[in-house]
Amino acid sequence: MGINTLGTQIDWQHWMERWDDQQSYHIPMREERFQIMLNCVAKVCPADCIVLDLACGPGSISQRLLSKLPQSQAIAADYDPVLLKLGKETQGDAKGRLHWLKIDLNQADWVVQIQQTLAKLGRSHLDAVLSSTALHWLTTPRLIEVYREIAQLIRPGGVFLNADHMSFPPALPTFRQLAQQSREQQSQQSVNGVKGETFSQWWSNIEAQWLTDDPSLQSLFDEHHNNYAVRDRSYGKALASLHIAALADAGFTEVDTLWQRFDNRVLLAVRGL
Ligand SMILES: C[S@@+](CC[C@H](N)C(=O)[O-])C[C@H]1O[C@@H](n2cnc3c(N)ncnc32)[C@H](O)[C@@H]1O
C-alpha cells in the first residue's frame, strides 16, 4: 500500500488481483494459456533469457515469468498509464529483473525503445516475445507490420507467443457459431449466483476509487480515456489464418497453433535461423 499526499492509501495488490480476476472472468482458461506459454519459454530459451511482455497491462505475464524462471528478465511494455502505474506499484523492478517501458504499438519507434532498453542491459536481441489478449487492439494492417517489427527484435531461434481470440473463417459458419456460443455462455457464468466483475466495470470501479484516494491521478485516466476514444474498433477480428500467414511472411519459419479452445488460441512462431 502507498500513502499519498491526502494521507489515504491505495491497495495496489487488491487492484492487481481484481485485474487478474476480471480477465479470467472473460477468459476462463487464462492461467492455462499462461502456463503453456511459460513452459514453451522454459523449454526453448536459456535460463537467463530476456523476454518482452508486449502490451503487458499491469504485467501479469512478467510476474509469472519471473517467478517461474528465477534467472530470467522481463521488459514489460504498454501504453496505458493506469495499468503501468498498477504494475509498477505492485511489482516494482523485481530486484532489477523487471524493466517497465511506455510504448505505443501504433508508433514505429516502439522498436527503437525496446532496442535501447536491450542495449542498456547488454543484450542485442530478445529471446522471446509474449503477448496476451492485446494485439486485437491493432488494426489489421498495423498488426501485420507489428509482426515484422517483432521479428526484428527476436534472435534467430527465439520465439513469439500470442494468446488471443483469432477468428474462424466465414467459410466455417458452424465453427464461428460454436465459438460465439461458448463466449456467450461464459459471460453468463456466475459463482454462487454472483457474476464476476467485467472489464468495463473494473475500469469504472478503479477510476472512482483511485480518484477518491488520490485526485492527482486524474491525468492518467484522462490519457487512458483518450487512448480509448481514438481506437479504431472496425478491426480486431483477424482470421487465425491471417495471423499465421503474416507471421510466416515476417520471417518466422515455424508458425502454428500450440493451444486452442474454440477461437481462443496460443500461436507459437519460431524465428528463422
Ligand atoms: C486486455 S489488456 C491485456 C493486458 C495483459 N497482456 C494481460 O493479459 O493481462 C490489453 C492491453 O493492450 C494494451 N494496448 C492496446 N493498444 C496498445 C498500443 N497501441 N500500444 C501499447 N499497448 C496497447 C492496453 O493498454 C492493455 O494493457
The ligand as a Gaussian input file, in Angstrom:
#p B3LYP/6-31G(d) Opt

LIG

0 1
 C       -6.914000      -6.692000     -22.146000
 S       -5.375000      -5.901000     -21.838000
 C       -4.286000      -7.302000     -21.622000
 C       -3.092000      -6.975000     -20.754000
 C       -2.194000      -8.158000     -20.401000
 N       -1.489000      -8.651000     -21.549000
 C       -2.971000      -9.263000     -19.726000
 O       -3.189000     -10.312000     -20.342000
 O       -3.376000      -9.076000     -18.568000
 C       -4.877000      -5.211000     -23.429000
 C       -3.638000      -4.362000     -23.303000
 O       -3.215000      -3.911000     -24.601000
 C       -2.681000      -2.603000     -24.427000
 N       -2.608000      -1.897000     -25.711000
 C       -3.609000      -1.694000     -26.587000
 N       -3.182000      -0.948000     -27.629000
 C       -1.874000      -0.671000     -27.399000
 C       -0.891000       0.082000     -28.116000
 N       -1.170000       0.718000     -29.250000
 N        0.349000       0.161000     -27.595000
 C        0.653000      -0.468000     -26.433000
 N       -0.244000      -1.175000     -25.695000
 C       -1.502000      -1.282000     -26.181000
 C       -3.688000      -1.977000     -23.460000
 O       -3.192000      -0.796000     -22.871000
 C       -3.882000      -3.112000     -22.467000
 O       -2.936000      -3.081000     -21.443000

